[in-house]
Amino acid sequence: MKHVRHFTLSLFLSLVHVCLVQANYAPYFFDNGARSTNGNMALLSLSEDTPVGTHVYTLNGTDPEGDPVTYGLAYEAGSRRYFSVDKNLGNVTLIEELDREKEDEIEVIVSISDGLSTVSEKVRILVMDANDESPEFINTPYIVQVPENSPSGSSIFKIEAVDKDTGSGGSITYFLQNIHANKFTIDRHSGVLRIKTGVTLDYEKSRTHFVIVVAKDGGGKLRGDNKVFSATTTVTVNVEDVQDTPPMFIGTPYYGYVYEDTLAGSEVLTVVALDGDRGKPNSIHYCIVNGSEGSFEISNTTGAISVIKSPNQLKKEVYELKVQASEVSQEGEVSAYAFAMVTIRVVDLNNHPPTFYGENGPQNRFELTMYEHPPEGEILRGLKITVNDSDQGANAKFNLRLVGPGGIFRVVPQTVLNEAQVTIIVENSAAIDYEKFKVLTFKLLAIEVNTPEKFSSTADVVIRLLDTNDNVPKFSSDYYIARIPENSPGGSNVVAVTATDPDSGLWGEVKYSIYGTGADLFLIHPSTGIIYTQPWAVLDAEVNSKYNFYVKAEDTDGKYSLAEVFITVLDVNDHSPEFNENIQEKTMIIGSPVKIEAIDQDAEEPNNIVDYSIMQADPANVFDIDQSTGEIKLKSYIRSLDIIHNITKNKDCIWSVVVQAKDRGSPSFSTTAVLKIDITEETLHKGPMAAFLMQTKDNPMKALGVLAGVMGIMVLITIMISTAMFWRNKRSNKIMPVRRIIKKRQTPQSRTVRMEWLKFKRPSNAAEKFVVEDDAKSLHNENSNNNIQVAPVPPTAPLPPPPPTLAPRGDSPGCRVPTVSGSLTPKFINKQLKKRGHSSTHNALVSELKMKFEKRNAAIGEPHI
């Protein structure tokens, strides 16, 4: 029974599994439309400039049972694989570069699988165009044959270019480079090349034209940017010749000569003419139109002109022949012609060259000895030269010139007919220099001018120069700089100067000397130019480290030049540092340093740089010294006398310090001094005056000088205040009242109420800043040595004089009171008087004065009402 149950259960499970398998549904893609970026890639379009590696699409689908799906891509056999897919995510990536011009559609088999069922679909992906192609010219190269008589504006060729892109990127426009310098124009749309309007072609001027044509597309997007591509090509335009130009003579003008020994029938010269249309030239025929007079003839084919008479039968010396050259076509017709003039001269036979003669006949070498630098314009009279040509007429005409160093001499005459006396003249005296040339050599050349033979002859002219003293000795430098140590012994060499004189013999010998205020310690060897110190000279850089003087180089004739010598005496460490006193006493306040100073008289660093050090101190390890400044101060832990008393039993606190001053020279020198230091504590209150008194304790003269200056300033201030009060009081007598002017009474008592103006200048406070505080007066002198120095109190500046007492004067009706400002009120007067401490009696006088002042104003004003 148990086995039956187990079999039944197994059978049931098998049936359930079969039913479930039969109920499995295949997965499927989502179809999201043509512009969707996910789905089954149907109708997907990609631009051909999409970069490789770009995520271009996402395959997206599902399984009805919700099982996970995977994706795949497949291609037909022989097809390029453009995409790859992530089988789990469905991300499709471009792995091959697209090119629409090669393949504008890509077929891909996309698949989706749930593990049991796989669904595949063939989709077509469209490759969209990008402007990635440049225009290309077809049927190149372009070579065009154009007749030169083609009318302007006519079409001569059509250029064609193609662009594989579509849309604006595939449209092409044409234009020419250098359009302004071009004889052609092009239709920008059709590419038809034309001759520019108003322009004609000319084979004789230019046979070939090179036209650069540019083809440009309409532009389009490429990788996000708007791109425009262009291409260029060259059109070679060959101009074909047309018979439109008359013949042209070559080598004009024509000249011929018939000489005395010319035979009849001899050729004199040949004229040559060519067809102006050189592309297809016609033959040329020659003839003499006139001017021959039966003496000359011409070959009608070669253009050779011959004399048909003997020279002695020719009646004229010059014949002018008019020769015609005609173009003859293949049909034998004369199409064009041209004329040329031929000049033929009957001349004597040129059979004698120019010849030079001396005093004894023909000669080809002339010599002369002379001093250098003769005056310009001088004639070389030592040269006797004659030149002659035995021919007649033009054959005896020749030119003379000197061949050699230019610009030194010139020859006269320069043109000779038959015979002349040759004269050589100095043109550049400075160039005739014995130091440059011992010997000057020239060629005197005579060459015929108007003869075809150009006969010539030469003669050597040799000029030997003698020296003169024309040069000044010249130093190798305008100045000399030398250095010499200060410990150099007398007679030491300093510097050698050199001067040269290029003159020869005694004129070239140089003698040296020195002079100047700085030359006292130095000598110079007259021949060698060595400058050395006097045997007794002692140099000291500390006394004088710089010397300069002049050195003179002179030849035997007294010609000389100068140079300046600068000598620097180098410092040597020959001084020890020196203290002003070997035993010094100083007072040190705890917290303030004292300074010791030594001076090294050496002139230069490091010889005069002094370093300080403490060699010995009693007690030791109490003081520090600044190596550079020489300031001595207590160790940082010593802040009071109590600490010092703990260090030593010496209660008077006067300690000795041995200080060494050592320079930095080599070898180094040093000096020592004993410094006795009296250590005290600062007892005055901190303040400017206290600090000043303590700093000047060891220098009372400094304190007295400062105090005297302060007192002088106070006296000056007092004088200024008194002067200001005087002028202020003087002006107060002219104060205008409120309504009318009151005449001033002649009395000096007019500054009573004006004292307040000077209040801010009360000098009694000026001295307060110099007074030591009251605590300083109670300083106790424990040692009863009366060494405590307190700055004396400067004298107090004098106070202004007291205001005068104003007494009433009622018995005089015509009296006048002092004038006061109209803005003055009793309250103001009382306030000022209270500040100055006036008595009540004085106040009463002021009130009475005010009443009289008002009555006086009323009495004066009544007649005017």
Buried (B, 14 or more C-beta within 10 A) or exposed (E): EEEEEEEEEEEEEEEEEEEEEEEBEBBBBBBEEEEBEBBBBBBBEBBBBBEEEEEBBBBBBBBEEEBEBBBBBEBEEEEEEBBEBBBEEBBBBBEEEBBBBEEBEBEBBBBBBBEEBBBEBEBEBEBBBBBBBBBBBEEEEBEBEBEBBBEEEEEBBEBBBEBBBBEBBBBBBBBBEEEEEBBBBBBEEEBBBBBBEEEEBBBBEEBEBEBEBBBBBBBBBBEEEEBBBBBEBBBEBEBBBBBBBBBBBEEEEBEBBBBBEBEEEBEBBBBBBBBBBEBEBBEBBBBBEEBBEEBBBBBBEEBBBBBEBBBEEBEEEEBEBBBBBBBBEEEEEEBBBBEBEBBBBBBBBBEBBBBBBBEEEEBEEBEBEBEBBBEEEEEBEEBEBBBBBEBBBBBBBBBBEBEBBEEBBBBEEEEBEBBBEBBBEBBEBEBBBBBEBEEBBBEBBBBBBBBEEEBEBBBBBEBBBEBBBBBBBBBEEEBBEBEBEBBBEEEBEBBBBBBEBBBBEEBBEBBBBBEBEBBEBBBBEEEEBBBBBEEEBEBBBBEEBEBBBBBBBBBBEEBBBBBBBBBBBBBBBBBBBBBEEEEBEBBBBBEBBBEBBBEBBBBBEBBBBBBBBBEEBEEEEBBBBEEEEBBBBBEEEBEEBEBBEEBEEEEEBEBEBBBBBBBBBEEBBBBBBBBEBBBBEEBBEEEEBBBBBBEBBEEEEEBEEBBEEBBEEBBEBBEEBBEEBEEBBEEBBEBEBEEEEBEBEEEEEBBBBBBBBBEEBEBEEBBEEBBBEEEBEEEEEEEEEEEBEEBEEBEBBEEBEEBEEBEEEEEEEEEBBBBBBEEBEEEEBBEBBEEEEBEEEBBEBBEBBBEBBEEBBEEBEEEEE
